[in-house]
Amino acid sequence: MRAHPLDSEVRLTCVGRPKDGDQLRIHNHKMAQNSCVASRSCGSVSLTLTKSVHSADTWCGGNVVGGQHSSVRGAQDLYQVSEARFGSLGSAAVLSPDNTLPANAPRFGSTFGRADTAFPTPFFDRFEFAPDLGADIGSRKWWRGLATCAALCAMTYTLSPGLRALPASTPPAMGADAWEAARAQSIAPLAWGGDTGSRMAATDAVHSLTDTPERPTLQLNATIGQGDGFARALERAGVGAAEAAQVTRMTAEVVDPSQIAPGTALGLTLGRRENRNDARPLDDLNFRARFDMKLSFTRVGNALSMQRQPIAVDHTPMRIAGTVNNGVYVSATGAGAPPKAVETYIRAIASKVQLGNLDNGARFDMVVERARAATGEVQFGKLLYAGLINGNQATRMIQWTIGGRTEWYDAAGVGQQHGGFAMPVIGHKTSGYGMRFHPILGYSRMHQGVDYGAVYGTPIHAATDGIVSFAGWHGGHGNMVKLNHAGGLGTGYAHMSRIAVAPGTRVSQGQIIGYVGSTGLSTGPHLHFEVYRNGSVVNPGSVNFSATSLLSGSELVAFNNRLKQFTATR
């Protein structure tokens, strides 16, 4: 094997294929102390040069050992050589001079038969400007790197453009006409209230085709929106203004057009027109004018005729009963009772029973008006009967009108109270009036009201008739409503999640004024209820319920007969 010096490497050429155990030696007085070991495996020969301390003359040798790599432990690889095993006549290896010389030894170029020439190492190869700041902390080399880092940071800050705001012009506010056009051309015009029917105009690339034939008829579906008018819905669907007014007048013979329920679907058929600039004539129109009436308009010749189609409706009331598990409101609505009927039920029963202290297994019972149309639709009406079984106590109530005043009466003929206070919320009492340890402030102080724990969002009712004197945020009370009542009395309702009345509003007993929440200094959803007399706080427990209305004689007999009808409902 021979070593030929090149510009950047030494190439070793081996004539013939080494055998197992052959020793390869390279003599070079200029080389650093190196040795090499060759190995052969899997059909090829690999030769690796490694540094090794030897005599004054450095040498590099290779040892081919039966397919295994043999090298000096801890030595640094110089080069590797490989040889094809089958049909090969020789092998070659590449030696990197970078690993054969120590770091401080001079480097040599290619001699090509000339005397070796040594070149001095450049200054920047020996001087490191950016050393690793994680090593040799505190040394001269580390301080030099820190200075370099500080210089780079200072240069970056000096050359940075700064964070000055870029001047820009603000577009002027759009006028009424511009805003109307913009919202009509937006991606979602209905989201911006665009109800004009306008749309994006065609560009110059679109050419109008005036001679194309039109469809003879158009079948459309329209819907009357919330707060929309019947005639306006027809015009928006493409009906002419004159015909829309005519249909509205004919509809008024059966039902007031303003009383047609929002969401009512209109099925229209528009006929052929003579001129493209004219509105299509209305050929057919079908819609549900009332729960028990459907109207159809058909064109006969040049006139519209109206046909009434009555719908059979079953008015059998619906009875709903169940067990109170997580409050009356949640249990009743979960059983399928309409929410409005449940609210009426709670106001009626609360005048007789403390709903916040019901026994386990208490059962509610109610009868609600229900109308079932032959087409499958169902409508619920008012509450007709309210019953509650709490332990051994059974409460049964229906509405009865006497002397022009309609009230809820129990089975004994005793009506609701006209004075005193009703329960403001359906819940359980969690804290009374008097001194107590405040759970948030951490010290004892006067608790000027009564707390009722209830489910978040439970309606809060006015304890009696009055006028709203305050409605808004009230410090630690959070959202609060205060009512002024007759006789110098007042009530306060605190920690609401939402307020449903405004200052100056007149409210009646049982009217919803807000909903249970946990605003202000509160640890959970509940109602803080206060009572005032001449502006001073008093104990709410000193105000009792009272019942004054009482049925007797023939009124009581008729009342009981009516009550039996509801209790027999299945």
C-alpha positions as CSV (number, residue, x, y, z in Angstrom):
1,M,0.0,0.0,0.0
2,R,1.3,3.4,-1.0
3,A,0.4,6.9,0.3
4,H,0.3,9.8,-2.1
5,P,0.1,13.3,-0.7
6,L,-2.6,15.5,-2.4
7,D,-3.8,19.1,-1.9
8,S,-6.2,18.3,0.9
9,E,-5.9,14.6,1.5
10,V,-3.5,11.6,1.3
11,R,-4.7,8.7,-0.8
12,L,-3.5,5.3,0.0
13,T,-3.4,2.7,-2.8
14,C,-3.1,-0.9,-2.0
15,V,-2.0,-3.3,-4.8
16,G,-3.7,-6.6,-4.3
17,R,-6.1,-7.5,-1.5
18,P,-4.9,-7.6,2.1
19,K,-5.3,-10.8,3.9
20,D,-6.3,-11.4,7.5
21,G,-3.5,-10.4,9.8
22,D,-1.6,-8.3,7.2
23,Q,0.2,-5.3,8.8
24,L,0.2,-1.9,6.9
25,R,2.7,0.7,7.8
26,I,3.1,4.3,6.6
27,H,6.3,6.3,7.5
28,N,6.1,10.0,7.4
29,H,8.5,12.1,9.6
30,K,6.3,15.2,9.0
31,M,3.1,13.5,10.3
32,A,1.9,13.7,13.8
33,Q,2.0,10.6,15.9
34,N,-0.5,8.3,14.3
35,S,-1.3,4.7,13.8
36,C,-3.9,2.9,11.7
37,V,-5.7,-0.3,12.0
38,A,-7.5,-2.0,9.1
39,S,-10.4,-4.3,9.3
40,R,-12.4,-6.3,6.9
41,S,-16.1,-7.3,7.2
42,C,-18.9,-8.5,5.1
43,G,-17.1,-8.6,1.8
44,S,-15.1,-5.4,2.1
45,V,-12.0,-4.1,3.8
46,S,-12.2,-1.1,6.1
47,L,-9.0,0.7,7.0
48,T,-9.1,3.3,9.8
49,L,-6.1,5.5,10.8
50,T,-5.9,6.5,14.5
51,K,-3.5,8.7,16.4
52,S,-1.0,6.8,18.5
53,V,2.2,7.8,20.5
54,H,5.2,5.9,19.1
55,S,8.9,6.6,18.6
56,A,10.6,9.7,17.1
57,D,9.4,8.5,13.7
58,T,5.7,8.5,13.6
59,W,4.1,5.6,11.8
60,C,0.7,4.5,10.6
61,G,-0.2,0.9,10.1
62,G,-3.2,-1.2,9.3
63,N,-4.1,-4.7,10.5
64,V,-6.7,-6.8,8.7
65,V,-8.3,-8.9,11.3
66,G,-10.8,-11.6,10.2
67,G,-13.8,-9.3,9.4
68,Q,-13.7,-7.4,12.7
69,H,-12.7,-3.7,13.2
70,S,-9.7,-3.3,15.5
71,S,-8.6,0.1,16.7
72,V,-6.8,1.7,19.6
73,R,-9.2,2.7,22.3
74,G,-9.6,6.5,22.7
75,A,-7.8,7.2,19.5
76,Q,-9.1,9.6,16.8
77,D,-10.1,8.3,13.4
78,L,-7.9,9.5,10.5
79,Y,-9.4,7.7,7.5
80,Q,-11.3,4.6,6.4
81,V,-10.7,2.3,3.4
82,S,-13.0,-0.1,1.8
83,E,-12.6,-2.8,-0.8
84,A,-15.1,-4.9,-2.8
85,R,-14.6,-8.5,-1.8
86,F,-15.4,-10.4,-5.0
87,G,-13.5,-9.7,-8.2
88,S,-11.6,-6.7,-6.8
89,L,-7.9,-6.2,-7.6
90,G,-7.2,-3.4,-5.2
91,S,-8.5,-1.0,-2.6
92,A,-8.3,2.7,-1.8
93,A,-8.5,4.8,1.3
94,V,-8.8,8.6,1.9
95,L,-6.8,10.1,4.6
96,S,-7.8,13.5,6.0
97,P,-4.8,15.7,7.0
98,D,-7.0,17.7,9.4
99,N,-7.0,14.8,11.9
100,T,-3.4,13.8,11.3
101,L,-1.9,17.0,12.6
102,P,-2.2,18.6,16.0
103,A,-4.0,21.9,16.3
104,N,-0.8,23.9,16.6
105,A,1.1,22.2,13.8
106,P,1.7,24.0,10.5
107,R,-0.4,23.0,7.6
108,F,1.2,21.8,4.3
109,G,0.0,22.1,0.8
110,S,0.6,19.8,-2.1
111,T,4.3,19.4,-2.9
112,F,4.0,17.7,-6.3
113,G,7.7,16.7,-6.0
114,R,8.8,20.0,-4.6
115,A,10.1,20.7,-1.1
116,D,7.5,21.1,1.6
117,T,6.5,24.7,2.3
118,A,5.0,25.6,5.6
119,F,2.4,28.4,5.8
120,P,1.7,30.2,9.1
121,T,-1.7,29.9,10.7
122,P,-3.9,33.0,10.2
123,F,-4.7,35.2,13.2
124,F,-8.4,34.7,13.0
125,D,-8.1,30.9,13.0
126,R,-6.4,31.1,16.5
127,F,-8.6,33.9,18.0
128,E,-12.2,33.1,18.9
129,F,-14.5,36.1,19.1
130,A,-17.7,34.3,20.1
131,P,-16.9,31.5,22.6
132,D,-19.5,29.5,24.4
133,L,-20.7,31.6,27.3
134,G,-21.8,28.4,29.1
135,A,-18.3,27.2,29.5
136,D,-15.2,28.6,31.4
137,I,-17.3,31.2,33.2
138,G,-15.2,34.0,34.5
139,S,-12.1,33.3,32.3
140,R,-10.6,35.8,29.8
141,K,-12.1,33.9,27.0
142,W,-15.6,34.1,28.6
143,W,-15.3,37.9,29.2
144,R,-14.3,38.3,25.6
145,G,-17.4,36.5,24.5
146,L,-19.6,38.6,26.8
147,A,-18.1,41.7,25.3
148,T,-18.9,40.5,21.8
149,C,-22.5,39.7,22.8
150,A,-22.9,43.2,24.4
151,A,-21.4,44.8,21.3
152,L,-23.8,43.0,19.0
153,C,-26.8,43.9,21.2
154,A,-25.8,47.6,21.2
155,M,-25.3,47.6,17.4
156,T,-28.8,46.0,17.0
157,Y,-30.4,48.6,19.2
158,T,-28.6,51.5,17.5
159,L,-29.5,50.4,14.0
160,S,-33.2,49.5,14.9
161,P,-35.8,51.6,13.1
162,G,-37.8,52.2,16.3
163,L,-41.5,51.6,17.1
164,R,-43.0,54.8,15.8
165,A,-46.6,54.7,14.7
166,L,-47.1,54.8,10.9
167,P,-49.3,57.7,9.8
168,A,-52.5,56.7,8.1
169,S,-55.8,58.3,7.2
170,T,-59.1,57.4,8.7
171,P,-62.0,56.9,6.3
172,P,-65.0,59.2,6.9
173,A,-68.2,57.8,8.4
174,M,-70.7,56.6,5.8
175,G,-73.9,58.5,5.2
176,A,-77.3,56.9,5.4
177,D,-77.5,56.1,1.7
178,A,-73.9,54.7,1.6
179,W,-74.6,52.5,4.7
180,E,-77.8,51.2,3.2
181,A,-75.9,50.2,0.0
182,A,-73.0,48.7,2.0
183,R,-75.1,46.5,4.1
184,A,-77.1,45.3,1.1
185,Q,-73.9,44.3,-0.6
186,S,-72.3,42.6,2.4
187,I,-71.6,38.9,2.6
188,A,-74.4,38.5,5.3
189,P,-76.8,41.4,4.7
190,L,-79.4,40.1,7.1
191,A,-76.9,40.3,9.9
192,W,-76.6,44.0,9.3
193,G,-80.3,44.5,8.9
194,G,-80.2,44.6,5.1
195,D,-83.9,43.9,4.3
196,T,-84.3,46.1,1.2
197,G,-83.8,43.2,-1.3
198,S,-80.9,45.0,-3.0
199,R,-77.9,43.0,-4.1
200,M,-74.5,43.5,-5.7
201,A,-74.9,45.0,-9.2
202,A,-73.4,43.2,-12.2
203,T,-70.0,44.3,-13.6
204,D,-69.3,45.5,-17.1
205,A,-68.4,42.0,-18.0
206,V,-72.1,41.0,-17.8
207,H,-74.3,41.8,-20.7
208,S,-78.1,41.9,-20.3
209,L,-80.1,39.4,-22.3
210,T,-83.5,41.0,-23.0
211,D,-84.7,38.4,-25.4
212,T,-84.4,35.3,-23.3
213,P,-87.7,33.5,-22.4
214,E,-88.9,33.6,-18.8
215,R,-90.4,30.7,-16.8
216,P,-94.1,30.7,-17.2
217,T,-94.7,30.4,-13.4
218,L,-92.6,30.7,-10.3
219,Q,-93.3,28.8,-7.1
220,L,-91.9,30.5,-4.0
221,N,-91.9,30.1,-0.2
222,A,-91.8,33.2,2.1
223,T,-92.0,33.6,5.9
224,I,-93.5,36.4,8.0
225,G,-90.7,37.6,10.2
226,Q,-90.8,39.0,13.7
227,G,-92.3,42.6,13.5
228,D,-92.9,42.1,9.8
229,G,-96.2,43.0,8.0
230,F,-98.3,40.6,6.0
231,A,-98.5,42.9,2.9
232,R,-94.7,43.7,3.1
233,A,-93.9,40.0,3.2
234,L,-95.9,39.5,0.0
235,E,-94.3,42.4,-1.8
236,R,-90.8,41.2,-0.8
237,A,-91.7,37.8,-2.4
238,G,-92.5,39.5,-5.7
239,V,-96.2,40.2,-5.5
240,G,-97.3,43.6,-6.8
241,A,-98.2,46.3,-4.3
242,A,-101.8,46.5,-5.6
243,E,-102.4,42.7,-5.4
244,A,-100.7,42.6,-1.9
245,A,-103.1,45.2,-0.7
246,Q,-106.1,43.3,-2.2
247,V,-105.1,40.1,-0.5
248,T,-104.6,41.9,2.8
249,R,-108.1,43.3,2.7
250,M,-109.6,39.9,1.9
251,T,-107.7,38.3,4.7
252,A,-109.0,40.9,7.2
253,E,-112.5,39.4,6.7
254,V,-111.3,36.3,8.6
255,V,-108.5,37.4,10.8
256,D,-106.6,40.6,11.6
257,P,-103.5,40.5,9.4
258,S,-101.4,42.0,12.2
259,Q,-102.4,39.0,14.4
260,I,-100.9,36.4,12.0
261,A,-98.2,34.7,14.0
262,P,-94.5,35.4,13.1
263,G,-92.9,32.4,11.4
264,T,-96.1,31.7,9.3
265,A,-95.1,30.1,6.0
266,L,-96.5,31.6,2.8
267,G,-96.7,29.4,-0.3
268,L,-97.0,31.5,-3.5
269,T,-97.2,30.8,-7.2
270,L,-96.5,33.8,-9.5
271,G,-97.8,33.6,-13.1
272,R,-96.6,34.9,-16.5
273,R,-96.2,38.6,-17.1
274,E,-96.4,40.5,-20.4
275,N,-93.6,43.0,-19.5
276,R,-90.4,42.3,-17.7
277,N,-90.7,45.6,-15.9
278,D,-94.0,44.7,-14.3
279,A,-94.6,42.5,-11.3
280,R,-95.8,38.9,-11.9
281,P,-99.5,38.3,-11.2
282,L,-100.3,36.2,-8.1
283,D,-101.9,32.9,-9.2
284,D,-102.0,31.0,-6.0
285,L,-101.4,31.7,-2.2
286,N,-101.7,29.3,0.8
287,F,-101.0,30.1,4.4
288,R,-102.2,29.3,8.0
289,A,-104.1,32.4,9.0
290,R,-105.2,31.0,12.4
291,F,-104.5,27.9,14.4
292,D,-107.9,26.5,13.3
293,M,-108.1,28.2,9.8
294,K,-106.2,27.9,6.6
295,L,-106.7,30.4,3.7
296,S,-106.2,29.8,0.0
297,F,-106.2,32.4,-2.8
298,T,-106.6,31.3,-6.4
299,R,-106.8,33.3,-9.6
300,V,-109.9,32.7,-11.6
301,G,-109.7,34.8,-14.8
302,N,-108.5,38.2,-13.8
303,A,-109.8,38.1,-10.2
304,L,-108.6,36.4,-7.0
305,S,-111.0,34.2,-5.0
306,M,-110.5,33.2,-1.3
307,Q,-111.3,29.8,0.1
308,R,-111.5,29.0,3.8
309,Q,-110.3,25.6,5.0
310,P,-111.3,25.0,8.7
311,I,-108.9,22.8,10.7
312,A,-110.3,20.5,13.4
313,V,-108.8,21.2,16.8
314,D,-109.1,19.1,20.0
315,H,-109.2,21.3,23.2
316,T,-108.8,18.5,25.8
317,P,-106.6,19.9,28.7
318,M,-103.3,18.2,29.5
319,R,-102.5,17.0,33.0
320,I,-98.9,16.9,34.2
321,A,-97.8,15.3,37.5
322,G,-94.4,14.2,38.9
323,T,-92.1,14.2,41.9
324,V,-90.2,17.3,43.0
325,N,-86.5,16.4,42.9
326,N,-84.4,19.6,42.1
327,G,-86.9,22.3,42.7
328,V,-90.4,22.7,41.4
329,Y,-89.5,24.7,38.3
330,V,-86.8,22.3,37.1
331,S,-88.9,19.2,37.9
332,A,-92.1,20.5,36.2
333,T,-90.4,21.8,33.0
334,G,-88.5,18.5,32.8
335,A,-91.8,16.6,32.9
336,G,-93.0,18.5,29.8
337,A,-94.9,21.4,31.4
338,P,-94.8,24.8,29.5
339,P,-92.5,27.3,31.3
340,K,-95.1,30.0,31.5
341,A,-97.6,27.6,33.0
342,V,-95.0,26.5,35.6
343,E,-94.3,30.1,36.6
344,T,-98.1,30.6,37.2
345,Y,-98.2,27.4,39.2
346,I,-95.4,28.5,41.5
347,R,-97.0,31.9,42.2
348,A,-100.3,30.2,43.0
349,I,-98.9,27.5,45.2
350,A,-96.4,29.7,47.0
351,S,-99.2,31.7,48.5
352,K,-100.2,28.6,50.5
353,V,-97.1,26.5,50.9
354,Q,-93.4,27.3,51.7
355,L,-91.9,25.7,48.5
356,G,-88.4,26.1,49.9
357,N,-89.2,23.5,52.7
358,L,-90.8,20.7,50.8
359,D,-90.5,17.1,52.1
360,N,-88.7,14.4,50.1
361,G,-91.2,12.8,47.7
362,A,-93.4,15.8,47.4
363,R,-95.5,15.6,44.2
364,F,-96.7,18.4,41.9
365,D,-99.9,18.2,39.9
366,M,-101.2,20.7,37.2
367,V,-103.7,20.9,34.4
368,V,-102.9,23.1,31.4
369,E,-105.0,24.2,28.4
370,R,-103.9,22.4,25.2
371,A,-105.1,22.6,21.6
372,R,-104.2,19.8,19.2
373,A,-104.9,20.5,15.5
374,A,-105.7,17.7,13.1
375,T,-102.6,18.6,11.2
376,G,-100.4,17.7,14.2
377,E,-99.6,21.1,15.7
378,V,-100.0,21.7,19.5
379,Q,-100.5,24.9,21.4
380,F,-100.5,25.3,25.2
381,G,-102.6,27.9,27.0
382,K,-103.0,29.1,30.6
383,L,-102.8,27.0,33.8
384,L,-106.2,25.7,34.9
385,Y,-105.4,23.7,38.1
386,A,-102.5,23.6,40.5
387,G,-102.0,20.9,43.1
388,L,-99.2,19.8,45.5
389,I,-98.9,16.9,47.9
390,N,-96.3,17.6,50.6
391,G,-96.3,14.8,53.2
392,N,-99.8,14.7,54.8
393,Q,-100.8,18.1,53.4
394,A,-102.6,18.3,50.0
395,T,-103.1,21.7,48.3
396,R,-105.5,22.0,45.4
397,M,-106.2,25.4,43.7
398,I,-108.0,26.7,40.7
399,Q,-108.8,30.2,39.4
400,W,-112.2,31.7,40.2
401,T,-113.7,35.1,39.3
402,I,-115.9,36.9,41.7
403,G,-116.8,40.5,41.8
404,G,-114.8,41.1,38.7
405,R,-111.5,39.9,40.3
406,T,-109.9,36.6,39.3
407,E,-107.9,34.9,42.0
408,W,-106.5,31.4,42.9
409,Y,-108.6,29.7,45.5
410,D,-107.8,26.5,47.4
411,A,-110.2,23.6,48.0
412,A,-111.6,25.4,51.1
413,G,-112.6,28.4,49.0
414,V,-109.9,30.6,50.5
415,G,-108.3,32.9,48.0
416,Q,-104.9,34.6,47.8
417,Q,-103.8,37.3,50.1
418,H,-104.3,40.9,49.2
419,G,-101.8,42.3,51.7
420,G,-98.5,41.2,53.2
421,F,-95.7,39.7,51.2
422,A,-95.5,36.7,48.9
423,M,-92.4,34.5,48.6
424,P,-90.0,36.4,46.3
425,V,-88.3,33.2,45.0
426,I,-88.7,29.4,45.1
427,G,-85.8,28.2,47.2
428,H,-84.6,27.2,50.6
429,K,-83.6,29.5,53.4
430,T,-79.8,29.5,53.9
431,S,-79.2,32.4,56.3
432,G,-81.5,34.5,58.6
433,Y,-81.7,38.0,59.8
434,G,-79.2,39.1,62.5
435,M,-75.5,38.9,63.4
436,R,-73.4,36.3,61.6
437,F,-69.9,35.5,60.4
438,H,-69.4,36.8,56.9
439,P,-68.0,34.0,54.7
440,I,-66.1,36.4,52.5
441,L,-65.1,39.3,54.7
442,G,-64.0,37.0,57.5
443,Y,-65.6,38.8,60.5
444,S,-69.0,39.0,62.2
445,R,-71.4,41.7,61.2
446,M,-75.1,42.4,60.9
447,H,-76.9,40.5,58.2
448,Q,-79.8,42.8,57.2
449,G,-81.9,40.3,55.4
450,V,-82.8,36.7,54.6
451,D,-80.9,34.5,52.0
452,Y,-82.7,32.0,49.9
453,G,-80.6,29.5,48.0
454,A,-82.0,28.7,44.5
455,V,-80.9,27.4,41.2
456,Y,-79.0,29.9,39.0
457,G,-81.6,31.7,36.7
458,T,-84.6,31.0,38.9
459,P,-87.2,33.8,38.4
460,I,-87.5,36.4,41.3
461,H,-91.0,37.9,41.9
462,A,-92.1,41.1,43.5
463,A,-93.3,40.4,47.0
464,T,-96.2,42.7,46.6
465,D,-97.4,45.6,44.4
466,G,-95.0,48.5,44.2
467,I,-92.9,50.9,42.1
468,V,-89.2,50.2,41.2
469,S,-87.1,52.8,43.0
470,F,-83.7,51.4,42.1
471,A,-82.4,48.9,39.6
472,G,-78.7,48.4,38.9
473,W,-75.4,47.7,40.6
474,H,-75.3,48.2,44.3
475,G,-71.8,47.5,45.7
476,G,-71.5,44.2,47.6
477,H,-75.2,43.5,46.7
478,G,-74.3,43.2,43.0
479,N,-77.3,43.6,40.7
480,M,-80.1,44.8,43.0
481,V,-83.7,45.9,42.7
482,K,-85.5,48.0,45.3
483,L,-89.3,48.5,45.4
484,N,-91.4,51.0,47.3
485,H,-94.8,49.8,48.6
486,A,-97.7,51.4,50.3
487,G,-97.5,52.3,54.0
488,G,-93.9,53.3,54.0
489,L,-92.7,49.7,53.3
490,G,-90.0,48.7,50.8
491,T,-88.2,45.5,49.7
492,G,-84.8,44.8,48.2
493,Y,-83.6,41.9,46.0
494,A,-79.8,41.5,45.7
495,H,-77.2,39.3,43.9
496,M,-79.3,39.0,40.7
497,S,-77.8,37.5,37.6
498,R,-80.1,39.7,35.4
499,I,-82.5,42.6,36.1
500,A,-85.9,42.5,34.3
501,V,-87.3,45.9,35.3
502,A,-86.3,49.6,35.1
503,P,-86.5,52.4,37.6
504,G,-90.0,54.0,37.8
505,T,-91.8,50.9,36.6
506,R,-95.0,49.9,38.4
507,V,-95.0,46.1,39.2
508,S,-97.7,43.8,40.6
509,Q,-97.3,41.1,43.2
510,G,-95.7,38.0,41.7
511,Q,-94.3,39.8,38.6
512,I,-90.8,38.8,37.6
513,I,-88.3,41.5,38.4
514,G,-85.1,39.5,37.9
515,Y,-83.3,36.2,38.1
516,V,-81.2,34.5,40.7
517,G,-77.5,34.9,40.4
518,S,-74.2,35.4,42.4
519,T,-73.1,38.9,41.7
520,G,-71.4,41.1,44.3
521,L,-70.1,39.6,47.6
522,S,-71.6,36.2,47.1
523,T,-70.4,32.6,47.5
524,G,-73.0,31.0,45.2
525,P,-76.4,31.6,43.5
526,H,-79.0,32.9,46.0
527,L,-81.4,35.8,46.7
528,H,-80.7,38.3,49.5
529,F,-84.1,39.7,50.5
530,E,-84.5,42.8,52.6
531,V,-87.5,44.7,54.0
532,Y,-87.6,48.4,54.9
533,R,-90.0,50.4,57.0
534,N,-89.7,54.2,56.5
535,G,-86.2,53.6,55.1
536,S,-84.9,51.5,57.9
537,V,-84.1,47.8,57.6
538,V,-86.5,45.4,59.5
539,N,-86.6,41.7,60.0
540,P,-88.5,40.1,57.0
541,G,-89.8,37.5,59.3
542,S,-92.0,40.1,61.0
543,V,-94.1,40.4,57.9
544,N,-96.6,37.5,57.6
545,F,-98.8,36.1,54.8
546,S,-102.5,36.9,54.9
547,A,-105.6,35.6,53.1
548,T,-108.7,37.6,52.9
549,S,-110.9,36.3,50.0
550,L,-113.3,33.6,50.9
551,L,-116.0,31.8,48.9
552,S,-119.3,30.7,50.4
553,G,-122.8,29.5,49.5
554,S,-123.6,28.9,45.9
555,E,-120.2,30.2,44.8
556,L,-118.4,27.6,46.9
557,V,-120.6,24.8,45.5
558,A,-119.9,25.9,41.9
559,F,-116.3,26.2,42.8
560,N,-116.1,22.7,44.2
561,N,-117.8,21.2,41.1
562,R,-115.3,22.9,38.8
563,L,-112.5,21.7,41.0
564,K,-113.7,18.1,40.7
565,Q,-113.7,18.3,36.9
566,F,-110.0,19.2,36.9
567,T,-109.0,16.6,39.4
568,A,-110.8,13.9,37.2
569,T,-108.8,14.9,34.1
570,R,-106.5,12.2,32.8
